[in-house]
């Protein structure tokens, strides 16, 4: 029988709907972006990674991720009062692990910086991740603004360091393992979540005049860069689960539905199921959860 976790919104932990933490093997704190929260506007189709996890024993996951924070930066959810309170604040508890879904939204936001601002003023290459068509014409240049990537790298490292400092400030969670996933390869295409969210990659690649034949390759390069950045962070008891290349990429044609992808950057329930299986198998193989 599967041991699916009981997922509890952070707001319920100290309420009359509080779960019985003594009844389970693992007590886990989760934080991050829309891969940990409902990410589709059609609730019958929406899903997240957390319900598809199975660590082999009973578990309660206190989820601080929020659907409204779909496009939040790491620095914003780090300041989430529930998260800070349960990790190292007045409501602190002893956790067996933290599950982290982070970095993807920061990357999406950075890729969304267009060549010019709303007034037509050019953004410098250090403020964006993509080069314009004229900049790419220079010898040795590709699609990536290396100055922009260096700034992004610095930003993300600073946020992870701040998260590590929060853990270090805890009375009971200083040695708690942090377990992060690394997303999967999206296909840039004109498929968002409802009328007001997304697509995310597609408009940026159009704005920078990237040929459609290179969209899939470029998206893969950025996700690979993100993986290399996060997996190389010098944090103690920090575990990065490689979840790349599990799903079948969607077709670029928005009229062709995908069994693995709900929209441009979010998997379907089936897709999350495949990633969750690999995620939990790797956690078990590494013996991360005592």
QUIHUQUI-V24721 format. One record per helix or strand. SS is the DSSP state (h for helix, s for strand). FROM is the first residue (numbers start at 0). LEN is the number of residues. If there is no record, write none. Layout:
# QUIHUQUI-V24721
ss/from/len
SS/FROM/LEN
SS/FROM/LEN
This chain:
# QUIHUQUI-V24721
ss/from/len
s/3/1
s/5/4
h/9/3
h/20/3
s/25/7
h/33/3
h/49/3
s/53/1
s/58/5
h/66/3
h/73/5
h/80/8
s/96/5
h/103/8
s/115/1
s/121/1
h/124/3
s/129/1
h/132/4
s/143/1
h/145/23
s/176/5
s/192/1
s/196/1
h/200/7
h/211/20
s/237/4
s/260/1
s/266/1
h/268/18
